[in-house]
Amino acid sequence: MKCISVYTSDFEVFSDIYEKVLATPIAENEEKQVEGVTVNGSGEVPESYLDRMKLKPDVVVMKLKSKDITILQHKNVFEIFIPEGKSMIH
């Protein structure tokens, strides 16, 4: 799975820029600014990472079933997980 990290603790800010983040081409380990918020292409992560994070009590899990995207929120970061082979722009 491809992971994109969005560094904000504010859900409203994340919600406002989410679509722009998905539409922004970002390479692994590349850092960009989207409307003043730092976004990082965290690269490929194993499914086991996602499974472990879902079990932590301080992690919020959101699932966009229509796009098969999972979003985790913990501390001051949102992590967007996109399955391999999926286009980020829908």
N, CA, C and O of each residue as an XYZ file, in Angstrom:
360
protein
N       0.841     -1.182      0.000
C       0.000      0.000      0.000
C       0.883      1.240      0.000
O       1.935      1.283      0.638
N       0.430      2.228     -0.722
C       1.132      3.504     -0.732
C       0.599      4.344      0.430
O      -0.602      4.356      0.700
N       1.499      5.042      1.110
C       1.106      5.880      2.237
C       1.504      7.329      1.978
O       2.620      7.618      1.546
N       0.567      8.228      2.252
C       0.829      9.664      2.201
C       0.531     10.217      3.581
O      -0.568     10.029      4.103
N       1.495     10.894      4.174
C       1.322     11.484      5.505
C       0.988     12.962      5.369
O       1.620     13.687      4.600
N      -0.007     13.397      6.121
C      -0.441     14.795      6.129
C      -0.286     15.288      7.565
O      -0.939     14.778      8.474
N       0.574     16.273      7.765
C       0.934     16.700      9.113
C       0.061     17.843      9.624
O       0.394     19.021      9.491
N      -1.058     17.454     10.207
C      -1.955     18.377     10.896
C      -2.761     17.561     11.903
O      -3.034     16.381     11.682
N      -3.133     18.189     12.988
C      -3.996     17.521     13.960
C      -5.439     17.995     13.821
O      -6.319     17.541     14.553
N      -5.679     18.900     12.886
C      -6.984     19.523     12.699
C      -7.768     18.800     11.599
O      -7.424     18.890     10.421
N      -8.828     18.080     11.997
C      -9.610     17.324     11.026
C     -10.221     18.226      9.960
O     -10.291     17.841      8.793
N     -10.658     19.404     10.340
C     -11.269     20.318      9.374
C     -10.262     20.725      8.299
O     -10.595     20.769      7.115
N      -9.034     21.022      8.713
C      -7.983     21.371      7.755
C      -7.717     20.187      6.828
O      -7.628     20.352      5.611
N      -7.591     18.989      7.413
C      -7.359     17.791      6.609
C      -8.494     17.584      5.607
O      -8.252     17.316      4.430
N      -9.714     17.708      6.076
C     -10.883     17.522      5.222
C     -10.890     18.510      4.060
O     -11.262     18.161      2.939
N     -10.477     19.742      4.337
C     -10.461     20.777      3.301
C      -9.426     20.498      2.208
O      -9.651     20.854      1.051
N      -8.306     19.874      2.549
C      -7.239     19.679      1.564
C      -7.124     18.240      1.057
O      -6.305     17.960      0.182
N      -7.926     17.334      1.592
C      -7.816     15.911      1.263
C      -7.787     15.646     -0.250
O      -6.885     14.962     -0.735
N      -8.746     16.171     -0.986
C      -8.815     15.933     -2.435
C      -7.588     16.507     -3.144
O      -7.081     15.906     -4.092
N      -7.113     17.660     -2.692
C      -5.918     18.264     -3.301
C      -4.683     17.398     -3.031
O      -3.810     17.260     -3.887
N      -4.624     16.823     -1.837
C      -3.500     15.939     -1.503
C      -3.500     14.741     -2.448
O      -2.452     14.376     -2.982
N      -4.650     14.133     -2.658
C      -4.739     12.976     -3.552
C      -4.403     13.338     -4.998
O      -3.879     12.509     -5.742
N      -4.700     14.559     -5.389
C      -4.443     14.995     -6.761
C      -3.006     15.486     -6.965
O      -2.592     15.725     -8.099
N      -2.253     15.637     -5.889
C      -0.881     16.133     -5.970
C       0.084     14.972     -6.186
O       0.169     14.074     -5.348
N       0.815     14.983     -7.311
C       1.808     13.922     -7.512
C       2.925     14.075     -6.467
O       3.505     15.151     -6.319
N       3.210     13.008     -5.764
C       4.240     13.066     -4.733
C       5.017     11.754     -4.732
O       4.440     10.668     -4.673
N       6.318     11.881     -4.797
C       7.187     10.702     -4.848
C       7.512     10.228     -3.437
O       7.297     10.947     -2.461
N       8.028      9.020     -3.345
C       8.437      8.470     -2.055
C       9.496      9.385     -1.426
O      10.440      9.809     -2.092
N       9.324      9.674     -0.155
C      10.218     10.543      0.622
C      10.248     11.986      0.138
O      11.143     12.745      0.509
N       9.286     12.367     -0.681
C       9.195     13.753     -1.132
C       8.249     14.507     -0.206
O       7.206     13.990      0.195
N       8.625     15.722      0.123
C       7.805     16.562      0.995
C       7.297     17.752      0.197
O       8.061     18.393     -0.525
N       6.011     18.047      0.325
C       5.402     19.181     -0.362
C       4.504     19.925      0.615
O       4.180     19.424      1.692
N       4.111     21.121      0.224
C       3.155     21.913      0.975
C       1.852     21.976      0.179
O       1.856     22.300     -1.009
N       0.749     21.665      0.837
C      -0.577     21.803      0.231
C      -1.350     22.750      1.128
O      -1.719     22.400      2.250
N      -1.594     23.954      0.625
C      -2.272     25.005      1.388
C      -1.624     25.210      2.759
O      -2.315     25.364      3.766
N      -0.300     25.212      2.782
C       0.438     25.483      4.010
C       0.624     24.293      4.931
O       1.217     24.432      6.001
N       0.128     23.118      4.540
C       0.241     21.913      5.355
C       1.292     20.999      4.717
O       1.283     20.780      3.506
N       2.188     20.476      5.539
C       3.233     19.580      5.053
C       2.655     18.214      4.730
O       1.928     17.623      5.529
N       2.991     17.722      3.540
C       2.546     16.414      3.055
C       3.797     15.648      2.632
O       4.686     16.209      1.992
N       3.862     14.370      2.989
C       5.035     13.573      2.683
C       4.622     12.269      2.011
O       3.708     11.583      2.469
N       5.304     11.939      0.927
C       5.112     10.643      0.286
C       5.884      9.613      1.084
O       7.096      9.477      0.919
N       5.200      8.895      1.940
C       5.867      7.956      2.850
C       6.225      6.636      2.194
O       6.856      5.785      2.821
N       5.832      6.454      0.941
C       6.209      5.247      0.214
C       5.306      4.069      0.495
O       4.179      4.222      0.966
N       5.819      2.896      0.198
C       5.063      1.654      0.369
C       5.166      1.167      1.812
O       6.240      1.198      2.412
N       4.056      0.726      2.352
C       4.041      0.141      3.697
C       3.318     -1.207      3.628
O       2.389     -1.379      2.839
N       3.746     -2.144      4.446
C       3.077     -3.449      4.428
C       1.698     -3.387      5.085
O       1.443     -2.543      5.944
N       0.833     -4.278      4.673
C      -0.516     -4.375      5.241
C      -0.458     -4.571      6.756
O      -1.345     -4.119      7.481
N       0.590     -5.247      7.228
C       0.724     -5.517      8.663
C       0.853     -4.221      9.473
O       0.390     -4.164     10.612
N       1.475     -3.181      8.903
C       1.570     -1.893      9.601
C       0.178     -1.331      9.843
O      -0.149     -0.894     10.946
N      -0.630     -1.349      8.801
C      -1.995     -0.844      8.909
C      -2.783     -1.640      9.951
O      -3.502     -1.060     10.764
N      -2.648     -2.951      9.926
C      -3.345     -3.805     10.891
C      -2.917     -3.512     12.328
O      -3.752     -3.468     13.231
N      -1.622     -3.312     12.537
C      -1.118     -2.993     13.892
C      -1.623     -1.641     14.375
O      -2.011     -1.494     15.534
N      -1.618     -0.656     13.485
C      -2.051      0.688     13.869
C      -3.536      0.721     14.209
O      -3.952      1.454     15.106
N      -4.336     -0.072     13.497
C      -5.778     -0.106     13.765
C      -6.091     -0.593     15.175
O      -7.146     -0.269     15.718
N      -5.200     -1.358     15.767
C      -5.425     -1.910     17.103
C      -5.097     -0.940     18.228
O      -5.499     -1.167     19.370
N      -4.387      0.122     17.935
C      -3.984      1.071     18.973
C      -5.173      1.931     19.392
O      -5.933      2.400     18.545
N      -5.333      2.138     20.701
C      -6.498      2.888     21.199
C      -6.488      4.378     20.835
O      -7.545      5.008     20.834
N      -5.326      4.951     20.529
C      -5.254      6.377     20.230
C      -5.274      6.675     18.728
O      -4.948      7.786     18.310
N      -5.658      5.681     17.917
C      -5.694      5.842     16.465
C      -7.146      5.820     15.984
O      -7.910      4.908     16.300
N      -7.501      6.845     15.216
C      -8.824      6.906     14.603
C      -8.702      6.312     13.202
O      -7.796      6.671     12.449
N      -9.606      5.412     12.855
C      -9.579      4.745     11.558
C     -10.794      5.193     10.742
O     -11.930      5.114     11.208
N     -10.538      5.661      9.526
C     -11.605      6.050      8.605
C     -11.430      5.251      7.328
O     -10.303      5.059      6.872
N     -12.501      4.789      6.753
C     -12.448      3.966      5.542
C     -13.344      4.587      4.487
O     -14.524      4.834      4.735
N     -12.788      4.841      3.312
C     -13.567      5.311      2.170
C     -13.789      4.104      1.267
O     -12.974      3.802      0.395
N     -14.895      3.428      1.489
C     -15.155      2.170      0.784
C     -15.228      2.351     -0.720
O     -14.775      1.484     -1.468
N     -15.787      3.458     -1.173
C     -15.939      3.668     -2.617
C     -14.595      3.763     -3.331
O     -14.497      3.451     -4.517
N     -13.561      4.194     -2.612
C     -12.228      4.330     -3.209
C     -11.234      3.325     -2.643
O     -10.080      3.301     -3.070
N     -11.657      2.488     -1.685
C     -10.791      1.511     -1.023
C      -9.575      2.175     -0.385
O      -8.468      1.636     -0.422
N      -9.792      3.342      0.196
C      -8.740      4.098      0.866
C      -9.001      4.061      2.366
O     -10.138      4.205      2.815
N      -7.933      3.867      3.132
C      -8.023      3.905      4.589
C      -7.223      5.103      5.073
O      -6.132      5.381      4.574
N      -7.779      5.809      6.051
C      -7.095      6.958      6.641
C      -6.977      6.713      8.140
O      -7.958      6.383      8.807
N      -5.776      6.878      8.654
C      -5.543      6.794     10.096
C      -5.196      8.178     10.600
O      -4.449      8.915      9.956
N      -5.742      8.530     11.760
C      -5.357      9.776     12.414
C      -4.793      9.416     13.776
O      -5.431      8.716     14.562
N      -3.594      9.902     14.045
C      -2.992      9.734     15.361
C      -2.045     10.895     15.615
O      -1.263     11.293     14.751
N      -2.140     11.421     16.822
C      -1.365     12.602     17.225
C      -1.564     13.712     16.203
O      -2.697     14.147     15.992
N      -0.501     14.182     15.566
C      -0.626     15.319     14.652
C      -0.441     14.912     13.192
O       0.077     15.684     12.386
N      -0.868     13.698     12.860
C      -0.699     13.233     11.491
C      -1.902     12.402     11.030
O      -2.489     11.636     11.794
N      -2.239     12.584      9.763
C      -3.201     11.727      9.081
C      -2.390     10.917      8.090
O      -1.556     11.472      7.375
N      -2.620      9.613      8.035
C      -1.945      8.770      7.069
C      -3.002      8.220      6.106
O      -3.979      7.601      6.527
N      -2.790      8.454      4.821
C      -3.707      7.993      3.790
C      -3.082      6.760      3.143
O      -1.963      6.821      2.634
N      -3.809      5.640      3.165
C      -3.309      4.395      2.588
C      -4.093      4.066      1.328
O      -5.319      3.951      1.349
N      -3.363      3.918      0.235
C      -3.967      3.661     -1.072
C      -3.438      2.310     -1.562
O      -2.226      2.122     -1.666
N      -4.337      1.371     -1.862
C      -3.877      0.059     -2.341
C      -3.061      0.172     -3.632
O      -3.286      1.073     -4.440
N      -2.131     -0.734     -3.814
C      -1.331     -0.765     -5.029
C      -2.231     -0.914     -6.240
O      -3.243     -1.614     -6.205
N      -1.843     -0.242     -7.308
C      -2.605     -0.344     -8.541
C      -3.790      0.598     -8.636
O      -4.451      0.663     -9.672
N      -4.066      1.332     -7.556
C      -5.182      2.295     -7.580
C      -4.652      3.662     -7.955
O      -3.581      4.069     -7.503
N      -5.389      4.357     -8.768
C      -5.071      5.736     -9.083
C      -5.547      6.607     -7.937
O      -6.611      6.363     -7.368
N      -4.769      7.613     -7.596
C      -5.183      8.488     -6.506
C      -6.266      9.448     -6.939
O      -7.063      9.888     -6.110
N      -6.319      9.782     -8.203
C      -7.305     10.745     -8.688
C      -8.527      9.979     -9.189
O      -8.422      9.143    -10.086
N      -9.676     10.271     -8.605
C     -10.919      9.598     -8.994
C     -11.926     10.629     -9.437
O     -13.045     10.277     -9.809
